[in-house]
C-alpha cells in the first residue's frame, strides 16, 4: 500500500510542479488522503514545517508540534519505513530530490526540495494475510507441541520403559539372579532384544549348573586324590621301614659272606637285594617328599638331580607300559635358586602327561641344555598322539582335560603354569597330531644361581 501510494503521489507531484500549480499539489494530497487505508499525506521542509497535507488543519504547522514522536528531523536524507504508535499503521518518509528538470525553478544549490511523509494502514488483504500468518504460526506451534507430547509418550512407552526393564533385568543378572525373565508382549525390535536376553539368561543358568556340577565332581576327585595321597604317604612310610630292615639284614649277610666261604657264592645276590631295596627306599622317599605340604622355600637346587628323581618316581608306570624314557643333560652346572618341591611337581606333571599320551613301547626324551649364557632349557618330548590345534590354547586352563572321564583332574598343567609364573620360567608347548608333543621350560636369569 505504501509503495503503490508513494509512486502515485510522486508521479502526480512532479506533474503538478512542472505545471507550477500549488493548488494541484494540495488536491493531490487531499485526494490520496481520502483513499481507504491511507491515514494522511504530508509534504514538509527540512525544518518540519508542513507545506501540504491531506488534513488542511495541519498546513503551516510544524510536524514536531503536531506529533513530536512521529519522526526524527535530523535523519531525513534517506527513505525510511517504520511502524507508528498506532496499531497496524506504517509510515514512509523520503526526500523529494532536486532533479535536473526541477532545477530551472529551484536552482541547483538545494539537494532535497522537501520531504514526503505518508502513513497507511494494512489493507484488507494484508490484514487477512497477517491474520492467516499468525494463525499458521500458532497452528504450527500447536502441532509441534502435540507432536512433542505424542513423541514423548511414544518414546516413554515404547523405548524408555522397555530399556528401564532391560536395565533392571541386567542388574538382577549382575546380582546373580539367572531366573529372571522379561515378558515379551510384541514382536518388534524391543521384543527381539527381550527374547535374546531371556535366551542368554537360560544359557547362562544352564552353563552355571554345568560348571557347578563339574566343579563338584572335580572337588570330589581332588578329595579322593588327597585321601590317596595321605594313604600313599602312610604306605610309603611303612614300606620304607620294612625296606630298611631288609637292607640291614642283606648288608649283614653280605658282611658274613665275605668271612664264610660257603656264603661267598651268594655275594651277587646280596648286592642285587641291596640295590633293589635301595631303589625301593629312594622311590618311597620321593613319594613321601612329594606328598608333604610344605611352604614355598627357594634354595639352591640341582635341576638335573630333581629331573632324575621325578623320572625315578614314575619308573613303575613307565615299565608297565614298556615306555623308554631317557634323560640327557648337556650342562655341567645345573644349579638354580628355586623351590625344589615345586620344580619336582612341574616335572612330574609333565612326565605324567607324556606317559598318558604315548602308547605301549612309546618314547619319552628329557633333555637339559644351556642354549644361552644365563638360561637353562628343559625339553620334555614324547611320540604320543599329540594335541589338536583348537585345544592347544586351553591346556593351561583349570579343569580342562582331554583325558577320559575319571582320569585326570584338569589341574595339572594349570598348576604347572602357575608355578612357572611364580618362578619366572617360560613355558611353551608345540604339538603335531600323530607325531607327538614337546614342552619347553626356560629357566631365566631370575631363577638361575648367581
Beta strands, then each sheet from edge to edge (+ up, - down):
strand 1: 38-44
strand 2: 50-53
strand 3: 80-83
strand 4: 89-97
strand 5: 112-121
strand 6: 299-302
strand 7: 324-329
strand 8: 335-338
strand 9: 363-369
strand 10: 376-382
strand 11: 425-432
strand 12: 436-443
sheet 1: 2+ 1- 5+ 4- 3+
sheet 2: 6+ 8-
sheet 3: 7+ 9+ 10- 12+ 11-
end
